[in-house]
Amino acid sequence: MAQFVTALITFFRVFVAGLSLLLSATHSIALDEDRLQHTLQQYITTSILDHYAQATAENISITINMPNAVRSLDECTAPLEISASRNQWVGNVRLVVSCAGESTWTTYITASVGMHLPVVTLSRSLPRNSVITADDISMQVKNIADEHQGFYLDADAVIGSALARDLGLGYVLHSRVLNAPTLVSRGDAVTIRATGGGISVSMAGTAMMDGTEGRQISVRNNSSGKVLRAWVVDRGLVEVPFTATR
């Protein structure tokens, strides 16, 4: 009789354990891919709007590249933890998605993100060393994810700059193709302005080298013949400390 009772107890324990496993498996819910995709799109959109003042939800395009491994994940009973692995929001974005609920897991998901904004482009072809004016540029809507070399969103940022090389109509301007304009060229007649101690004196001079704004160049005082080191201030204007003229 004792053996029968022992066997019955053992059977009951095995039965309960098996039933618990069965119930656990039955209540395991697969991750809802559509809801995950919506959550990721919202996360990326919010992040872009925080990083780009010119962005709107309407000019953002997002394609989530859902890996097959997601289909084997359980639904998360806690809020998902999401972060961008490179803090990059346009182009190829890599997301780290983690669950710290009853079922814990981490997966990596990529997204192709585009954002269409008006950027500064050339409205006509221009040769090297051309100084850009407002008539030379126009704003064209581009997907900035494709502009890997860079771009400008503000037309005023490029006006007055000089082209580093020949460029064609429609070219998207970026810092690598722009130089500060040459305000003074070698041999130019310049005004040398000497300032200091509340005194300002101007004299005629000749530039001995090219110069952009803020650059220090050599100039010759036409009256004394003395060569001075002066800072380029504007087109045809350089400045020296008052003591340098003595």
Protein Blocks (a to p, Z undefined) as FASTA:
>chain_A
ZZmmmmmmmmmmmmmmmmmmmmmmmmpccddfklmmmmmmmmmmmmmmmmmmkbcfklpc
cdddddfklmmpccdfbdcddddfklpaghjdddddddfbfbdcdddddddddddddddd
dfbdcdehiacdfklpccddddfklmmnbpcfbfklmgopacfbdcdehiacdfklcccd
dfbdghiacddddeeehiacddddddfbdcdehiacddddfknopacddddfbghiacdd
fklmZZ
